[in-house]
């Protein structure tokens, strides 16, 4: 909740003394209104004929020049007061962080949960929403099965990355198995050239590491040594079909596999999450999102946006419109 209040811009005034003119203008406008209401007027013989010809303006329209004039004066006084918006942002919100999504696309991820959605479909949808929310971050995508490769390097073109997530299928990799350690190494390789001090890997898998030349524990130690934090999402949903996948990959990670994944998160000072449906998956990603924003909040950075010129231009435009209307369509005849 506190982060939301910080995100709201605050209005500052550089020279508030100019605002003392506002009650003076209000008093002047009131006096002029009283004076005008008591001013005698001449009635022309042809007034009714002018009204019938369409020269009579409605009551609200007749007041329009008056409102435009005093609104213009109000905006000009506000402009002289030097208003400006103060934006407060954390370092992470200003510069962003570098995130690699490492997504398991093995056969077991095609199993459907009780809601009828496959684990992979749920992962793609949740990951896509996450990507589109992190506008300031560079995000890359690594997919893995029996081996892994980089589907998308670090980028701020989140629309392209979201499109790649939608089109991703297990068929892009033919090797059976789940090479979690290899996927972590590929993600680290992509983060190696990053100049950001905040680097994160979000690993989404539902299987046990049974392929690749490097184990998850070794890869996690390497990640810890280079300052990369790993969040592990165990997507072992409760499934309708409890039979193992035809390729021999584990449908649900065993106890040893879960301890291995927990060890990866613990070694890198990240986090471990077990999800069992689409809703908890989405909530987990949102939790990771909040944790990273809080962890890398750092000192608040202030940015000011001057409002003098916009208010001045708007006041001049209103004054110009008032002059045009007062001398054309809304011309007053004494």
N, C-alpha and C positions, 0 to 999 in steps of 0.2 A: 504494500500500500504506500509506503514511504517513497518508493521508486516512482510511483505514478505522480505523486505531488512534485517531486523533483523535476519530472519531465514537463510540467506545466510552466510555460514562460511567465515571467514576472514583469510587470510594467514599472519602469523607473521614470522619474522626471528630473531633468538636469537643472532647470530654472523654475521652480514652483511659484516664484513671486509673480510671474505673468498671469497665473490663474486668478489673481485678485481682480483682474479686469472682468471676469465672468459675472460677478454680482453687479458690477457697474453697468455692463451691457444689459443685464436682465432688468435693472431699474429703468434704464433708458428706453428699452423696448416697451415696458409697461406704460411709461409716461406718454410715449408717442401714440400708443394704442388709445389711451384715455383722451388725448388731445384730438385724435382723428374722429373719435366717436362723438365729440361735442362740436366739431366744425360744421357750420351751416353749409348747406349745399343748394345749388340751383337746380330746379327741375326743368328739363327741356320738353317742349311740346311733343317732340317726336320720339320720346324715350320708348314708348310701347311699340312703335313701329320698328325701332332698332332691335328690340328684344325679339320681336316676331321674325326678324330677318336673321337671327342666329348670332347677334353680337353680344348677347348676355351670357356670361359665364356662370357656372354653378358656384355655390357659396364656397365649397372646399377648394375649387380651382382658383377662385379669386384670392384666396389666402396663400396660394403656392409661392408667388414672388416673395411675400413676407417671410415664409419659412425658409426659402432658399437663401435669402439675404442674411438672416440671423444665424442660420446653420453655417454659412461661409465664414462669418465673423467668429463663430465658436471654434471652427476648425483652425482658423488662422491664429487664434490665441493659444490653442493647444499646441500648434506647431512651434510657436515662440517659446513655449515652456520646455521644449526639448525632450519630448517623450521617446523612450526606447524600450524595446523588449529585451529582457535578460534571459538567455537560455543556459541552463546548467546541464552538462552532460558528463558522464564518467569517461575515463580513457577508453574503455571497451566500446562504449556507444559512439565515440568520436572516431577512433581508429579501427575498431573492429578486431576480431581475432581470427586465426586461421584454423579451420575445422576440416578434418577428413572423415567422411562417412564411409565406413568399411562394412559392406553389406553382403551377407551370406546368400548365395543364390543356388544352393544345393537342392537336390530333389526333395529333401524333407521339408524345405520351405514352401513347397507346393501343397502341402496338406492343408485341409480346410478346418477352421475352428468351428465351434458350435454355432456361430453366426453365419456360416457358409462362405466366409472370406478366407482365402489362403493366407498363410503367414507372409508370403512374399508380397501379395497385394496390399496387405495391411502395412507392411514395412515401407513399401513404395509411397503409399498415400501419406503416411505420417512423416516420412522423410521429406516429401515434397512440401508439405505445410511448414516444416521446420526451415527448409531452405528459403522459402518465400518470406518468412518472418525475420530472418537475420540479414537485413538490408546492408549493414555496415561490414559484414564479415566476408572473408574469402573462404569459399567452401569447395572441396574437391570430393570425388567419388571413386572409391576402390571397390570392385566386386570380386568375389572369390568363391571357389568351389574346391576342386582338387588342386587347383592353382589359382593365382589371382593376377589381376592386372588393373591398371588405372583406366577407369571409364571416362573420367574428366579431371584434369588438373585443377589446382586452386584457381578459382575465378569469382568475380563479382557479378558475372552474367547469370543471375539466378534463374532467369526464364529458360535459358538453354539447359542448365542443369536439371531443372524440373522436367523438361521435355525428355531428357535422357533417362530420368528415373521412370517416367511413364512407359517408355518403350523397352525397358530392360527386361530380358528373359533369361532363364537358366541356359538356353541353348548357345549363348555366346561363349561358354566354356564347356568343353566336352569331357574333361577329366573328372572322374567321380571322386568323392571324398570331401573333406572339409579341412582346408589348410589355414587354420586360424593364425598360426605363427607367421606364415608367409604373408598373409594379408596385413598383419601389423607391420612387418618389415617394409612392405611396399608403401604403406601409409607414412611411415617414418622417412622413407626416401623422398616422398613428395614434400614433406615438411622441412627437409634438411636445408633447402635453399631459401626458406622463409626468413624474412627479417623481423617478423613479429615476435614479441616476447611471450605471447600467449598462444600456445599450440595445443590442440585437442584432437583426439581420435574418438569417434563414437562407433563402437563395434557392435553390430547387430548379427546374432547367430542363434541357431537352435540346435547345433550339433556338437559332436565331440571331435576334437582335433585328431584326425587320423590320416593326414597327408602332409606333404611338405617336408623339407629338411630341417626346419627350425621349429622348436616347440614354443607354445605361447609364453611359458615362463621366461625363457631366454629372450624372446622378443620384448617382453614387458620390462626386463632389466635394462635392455638397451634403450627403451623409451624413457625410462626413469632417468637414465644417465644424461639424456639430452633435454630433459625438462618437458617431455610431452605427457600430458595427462590422458588416460584412457578410461572412457565410460563404457561399460559392457552391458548390453541389453540382451538378456537371455529370452529369446522369443519362442520358448517351448510351450506354445499354446496348448490348452486342452483340446484334443481333436476328436472328431466324430469317428474317424477311421483309426483304430489303434494298431493296425498291422504295420510292420516296418516297411520302409520304402523298398522298391524293387531293386535298387542299386546296391542295397546293403548298408546304406548310411543310417545312422541312428535316428529314429523318429523323435525321441526325447532324450536329452542328455542325461547320463547317469550321474550318480553322486560324485564320482571322481571328476567327471567333466565339469560339473558345477563348481567344485572346489578349485579347479584349474582356472575357470573364468573369474571367480572371486579373487584368486591370487593375482591375476593380471590387473584388476582394478585396484587392489590393495597396494601392490608394488608401485604403481604409478600415481598413487594418491588421487585416484579418480573415484568411480562409484560403480556398484554392481546392482542391477535391477532385474527381477524376474517378472515377466509379464505373461498373462494367460488369456488375454483377449484384446481386441482392437482398441477398446476404450482405455484400458490400463496402459497399452503401448503408447497411445497419444499422450496420456497424462505423464508417463515416464519421460518422454522427450521434452515435454514442457518443463518438467522438474529440472532436467539437465540444463535446459535453456536458462532458467532462473538461477541455478547454481553458478553457472559460468558468469552471468552478468553480475552476480553478487561477489564472486571470488575476484573478478578482475575490475571491480568498480574503481578502486584507486581514488586519487584526489579528483574532486569535481573541477571541470574546466568550464569557464564562463565565456559566453559569446553574446555580444550586444548587437542589436539591429536597430539602427536609427530610423525613427518614424517622421522626422521633420519634413523631408521632401514629399513623401506620399500625402501627408496631411495638407501641406501647402498647395500642392497641385490640385487636390480635391476641392479645397476651399476656393481657389481661383476658378475652377470649372463651374462650381455652384454659383459663384458671383456672376460669371459670364452668362450662364443660363438665365439667371434672374433678370439681368439687364435686357437680354433679348426678348424674353417673354413680356416684360413690363413695357416694352416699346413696340410690341407687335400684337399678338393674340390677346394678351391680358392688359392692354393699354387702358388706363383709368381716365375717364372723362369727368372733370370736376362737376 
